[in-house]
Amino acid sequence: MKWNRRKITDRVMSFLAAACVVIAIIPLLSILYTVTVNGISAINLDFLTQLPKPVGEAGGGLGNAIQGTLIVVGIACMIGLPIGVFSGIYLSEYGENRFGRMVSFVADVLTGTPSIVAGMFGYTFIVLYFGSFSAVAGGVALSVLMIPIVARTTEESLRLVPGSIREASLALGISRWKTILHIVLSTARSGIITGSLLAIARVSGETAPLLFTSFGNMFWAGGIDKPISTLPVQIYTYAVTPFPDWHAKAWGGALLLIVLVLILNIGVRFITRKKY
């Protein structure tokens, strides 16, 4: 009787878990289907390489927005990833004190901070100070969103490394910083890479911070100190207009953004699968 009850309970819980997975996947598949159906017709070579055309003119594309997205996200990565990783190292290896607990609390708070707050931060301290919207301001705003995610995932990945590995390294006479750099980080790099990808994927689709910082334009990037177009802002700009052609390009931009994030995740996982 006990065996039957346990078996029934196992089947019921397995069914509930599978049902929850299906419920979670249905909205995702619905979004992917809708974006693909509405956006696939807009994707072509001109869409990827040309500048936007004025209202009423056929053709054109989002080449400048693609370029700007790569630049802004690249700046955000150069700022956010090193700071996030080193913050995670500190929290994991040296954070058992009042300052470490305060940093951990701030990271938790920033993780749930609305993205528009990061935009206001970039606007106040970068845009107003230099007197111009710019790619740098957009990168700084996005890095504010990246840092807590990378820091927390790095911290958790390092905490999963067994203490015996650290002790063995120290017992061989290797200094603590070399142990952390060459052994602990090497062991936890898969988790760190995953957290970094998660942060990049999140900021790649953010619109609110870029409205306050990079702002956008209809031309190719003229420098990182000038306003620059990005895919999220261009999609938003096209989506709120009453023009059907721009709506189609907005769907195409949304599809392109999803594909770029997907390629990023699949590519890095494929490259690091055997190596790590």
C-alpha positions as CSV (number, residue, x, y, z in Angstrom):
1,M,0.0,0.0,0.0
2,K,2.8,2.4,0.9
3,W,4.6,1.5,-2.4
4,N,1.4,2.3,-4.4
5,R,0.9,5.6,-2.5
6,R,4.5,6.6,-3.1
7,K,4.3,5.7,-6.8
8,I,1.0,7.6,-7.2
9,T,2.5,10.7,-5.5
10,D,5.6,10.5,-7.7
11,R,3.4,10.3,-10.9
12,V,1.2,13.2,-9.7
13,M,4.2,15.4,-8.9
14,S,5.9,14.6,-12.2
15,F,2.7,15.5,-14.0
16,L,2.4,18.8,-12.2
17,A,6.1,19.6,-12.9
18,A,5.6,18.9,-16.6
19,A,2.4,21.0,-16.6
20,C,4.2,23.9,-15.1
21,V,6.9,23.6,-17.8
22,V,4.3,23.7,-20.5
23,I,2.5,26.7,-19.0
24,A,5.8,28.5,-18.8
25,I,6.7,27.6,-22.4
26,I,3.4,28.5,-24.0
27,P,3.8,32.4,-23.6
28,L,7.4,32.2,-24.8
29,L,6.4,30.2,-28.0
30,S,3.5,32.5,-28.6
31,I,5.8,35.6,-28.5
32,L,8.4,33.9,-30.7
33,Y,5.7,32.9,-33.2
34,T,4.1,36.3,-33.3
35,V,7.4,38.1,-33.7
36,T,8.6,35.7,-36.4
37,V,5.4,35.8,-38.4
38,N,5.2,39.6,-38.4
39,G,8.9,40.3,-38.7
40,I,10.3,37.7,-41.1
41,S,9.0,39.5,-44.2
42,A,11.0,42.7,-43.3
43,I,14.4,40.9,-43.0
44,N,16.6,41.3,-46.1
45,L,20.0,42.6,-47.0
46,D,18.8,46.2,-47.2
47,F,17.2,45.9,-43.8
48,L,20.5,44.9,-42.3
49,T,22.8,47.3,-44.1
50,Q,20.9,50.5,-45.0
51,L,19.9,53.6,-43.1
52,P,16.2,54.3,-42.4
53,K,14.3,56.0,-45.2
54,P,11.9,59.0,-44.6
55,V,8.2,58.3,-44.3
56,G,6.6,57.4,-47.6
57,E,9.8,56.1,-49.2
58,A,10.1,52.3,-49.7
59,G,13.1,50.4,-48.6
60,G,15.6,51.3,-46.0
61,G,16.7,49.4,-43.0
62,L,18.1,49.5,-39.5
63,G,21.8,49.2,-40.2
64,N,22.6,52.2,-38.0
65,A,20.6,50.7,-35.1
66,I,22.4,47.4,-35.4
67,Q,25.8,49.2,-35.4
68,G,24.7,51.3,-32.4
69,T,23.5,48.4,-30.4
70,L,26.8,46.6,-30.8
71,I,28.7,49.7,-29.8
72,V,26.6,50.5,-26.8
73,V,26.5,46.9,-25.5
74,G,30.2,46.6,-26.1
75,I,30.9,49.7,-24.0
76,A,28.6,48.3,-21.3
77,C,30.5,45.0,-21.3
78,M,33.8,46.7,-21.0
79,I,32.6,48.6,-17.9
80,G,30.2,46.1,-16.3
81,L,31.8,42.7,-16.7
82,P,35.2,43.4,-15.1
83,I,33.6,45.4,-12.2
84,G,30.9,42.7,-11.8
85,V,33.4,39.8,-11.8
86,F,35.8,41.4,-9.3
87,S,32.9,42.4,-7.1
88,G,31.7,38.8,-7.1
89,I,35.2,37.7,-6.2
90,Y,35.4,40.1,-3.3
91,L,31.9,39.0,-2.0
92,S,32.8,35.3,-2.2
93,E,36.4,35.4,-0.9
94,Y,36.7,38.5,1.3
95,G,33.1,39.5,2.0
96,E,32.6,38.0,5.4
97,N,32.5,41.4,7.1
98,R,30.2,44.4,7.5
99,F,31.3,46.1,4.3
100,G,30.9,42.8,2.3
101,R,27.4,42.4,3.7
102,M,26.5,46.0,2.7
103,V,27.8,45.4,-0.8
104,S,25.8,42.2,-1.1
105,F,22.7,44.0,0.0
106,V,23.2,46.9,-2.5
107,A,23.7,44.3,-5.3
108,D,20.5,42.6,-4.4
109,V,18.7,46.0,-4.4
110,L,20.2,47.0,-7.7
111,T,19.2,43.7,-9.3
112,G,15.5,44.6,-8.9
113,T,15.9,48.3,-9.7
114,P,13.7,49.4,-12.7
115,S,15.8,50.0,-15.8
116,I,14.6,53.6,-16.1
117,V,16.4,54.5,-12.9
118,A,19.7,53.4,-14.6
119,G,18.7,55.7,-17.4
120,M,18.2,58.6,-15.1
121,F,21.6,57.9,-13.5
122,G,23.3,58.0,-16.9
123,Y,21.4,61.2,-17.8
124,T,22.3,63.0,-14.6
125,F,25.9,62.0,-14.3
126,I,27.0,61.7,-18.0
127,V,24.5,63.5,-20.3
128,L,24.1,66.6,-18.2
129,Y,27.8,66.8,-17.2
130,F,29.1,66.6,-20.8
131,G,26.1,68.3,-22.3
132,S,25.2,65.7,-24.9
133,F,23.6,62.4,-25.4
134,S,26.2,59.7,-26.3
135,A,27.0,56.1,-26.7
136,V,29.2,56.3,-23.6
137,A,26.2,57.5,-21.6
138,G,24.1,54.6,-22.9
139,G,26.9,52.1,-22.1
140,V,27.3,53.4,-18.6
141,A,23.5,53.1,-18.0
142,L,23.5,49.6,-19.2
143,S,26.5,48.6,-17.2
144,V,24.7,49.7,-14.0
145,L,22.1,47.0,-14.8
146,M,24.8,44.4,-15.6
147,I,27.1,44.8,-12.6
148,P,24.7,43.4,-9.9
149,I,23.7,40.4,-12.1
150,V,27.4,39.5,-12.9
151,A,28.5,40.1,-9.3
152,R,25.8,37.9,-7.7
153,T,26.2,35.1,-10.3
154,T,30.0,35.2,-9.9
155,E,29.7,35.1,-6.1
156,E,27.4,32.1,-6.2
157,S,29.6,30.3,-8.8
158,L,32.7,30.8,-6.6
159,R,30.9,29.6,-3.5
160,L,30.1,26.3,-5.2
161,V,33.8,25.6,-5.6
162,P,34.7,23.1,-2.8
163,G,36.8,24.5,0.0
164,S,39.1,21.5,-0.3
165,I,40.4,22.9,-3.6
166,R,41.4,26.1,-2.0
167,E,43.0,24.4,0.9
168,A,45.0,22.0,-1.4
169,S,46.3,25.0,-3.3
170,L,47.3,26.9,-0.2
171,A,48.9,23.8,1.3
172,L,51.2,23.6,-1.8
173,G,52.4,27.1,-0.9
174,I,50.5,29.0,-3.6
175,S,49.5,32.5,-2.5
176,R,45.8,33.2,-2.0
177,W,45.4,35.6,-4.9
178,K,47.0,33.1,-7.3
179,T,44.7,30.4,-5.9
180,I,41.7,32.6,-6.6
181,L,42.9,33.7,-10.0
182,H,44.2,30.5,-11.5
183,I,42.3,27.7,-9.6
184,V,39.0,29.0,-8.1
185,L,38.1,31.2,-11.1
186,S,39.1,28.4,-13.5
187,T,36.8,25.9,-11.7
188,A,33.8,28.3,-11.7
189,R,34.2,29.9,-15.1
190,S,31.3,28.1,-16.6
191,G,28.9,29.7,-14.1
192,I,30.6,33.1,-14.5
193,I,30.2,32.9,-18.3
194,T,26.6,31.9,-17.9
195,G,25.9,34.9,-15.6
196,S,27.7,37.3,-18.0
197,L,25.6,36.0,-20.9
198,L,22.5,36.5,-18.8
199,A,23.5,40.1,-18.1
200,I,24.3,40.8,-21.7
201,A,21.0,39.3,-22.9
202,R,19.1,41.4,-20.4
203,V,20.7,44.8,-21.3
204,S,20.6,44.1,-25.0
205,G,16.8,44.6,-25.1
206,E,16.6,47.6,-22.7
207,T,14.9,50.7,-24.1
208,A,14.2,53.0,-21.1
209,P,17.9,53.7,-20.2
210,L,18.8,54.4,-23.8
211,L,16.0,56.9,-24.3
212,F,17.7,59.1,-21.6
213,T,21.3,58.5,-22.6
214,S,22.1,57.5,-26.2
215,F,18.8,59.0,-27.4
216,G,19.2,57.8,-31.1
217,N,19.6,59.3,-34.6
218,M,18.8,58.3,-38.2
219,F,22.5,58.1,-39.3
220,W,25.6,56.0,-38.9
221,A,27.5,56.4,-35.6
222,G,29.6,59.5,-35.6
223,G,31.6,58.7,-32.5
224,I,31.0,57.3,-29.0
225,D,30.6,60.9,-27.7
226,K,27.5,61.6,-29.9
227,P,23.9,60.4,-30.0
228,I,23.6,56.9,-31.4
229,S,20.8,54.8,-32.7
230,T,20.1,51.4,-31.0
231,L,17.7,48.6,-31.9
232,P,15.4,48.9,-28.8
233,V,15.0,52.6,-29.3
234,Q,14.5,52.3,-33.0
235,I,11.9,49.6,-32.5
236,Y,10.0,51.8,-29.9
237,T,10.2,54.8,-32.3
238,Y,8.7,52.8,-35.2
239,A,6.1,51.0,-33.1
240,V,4.4,54.1,-31.8
241,T,4.0,55.7,-35.2
242,P,0.9,55.2,-37.4
243,F,2.8,54.1,-40.5
244,P,2.4,50.4,-41.5
245,D,5.8,50.3,-43.2
246,W,7.5,51.4,-40.0
247,H,5.4,48.9,-38.0
248,A,6.8,46.1,-40.2
249,K,10.3,47.3,-39.7
250,A,9.7,47.4,-35.9
251,W,8.6,43.7,-36.0
252,G,11.7,42.9,-38.1
253,G,13.9,44.7,-35.5
254,A,12.3,42.8,-32.7
255,L,13.0,39.5,-34.5
256,L,16.5,40.5,-35.2
257,L,17.1,41.4,-31.6
258,I,15.8,38.0,-30.5
259,V,18.0,36.2,-33.0
260,L,21.1,38.2,-31.9
261,V,20.6,37.2,-28.3
262,L,20.0,33.6,-29.3
263,I,23.1,33.5,-31.4
264,L,25.1,35.0,-28.6
265,N,24.0,32.3,-26.1
266,I,24.3,29.4,-28.5
267,G,27.6,30.5,-29.9
268,V,29.4,30.9,-26.6
269,R,27.9,27.7,-25.1
270,F,29.1,25.8,-28.2
271,I,32.6,27.3,-28.1
272,T,33.0,26.7,-24.3
273,R,31.3,23.3,-24.2
274,K,34.4,21.2,-24.7
275,K,37.0,23.6,-23.5
276,Y,35.4,24.1,-20.1
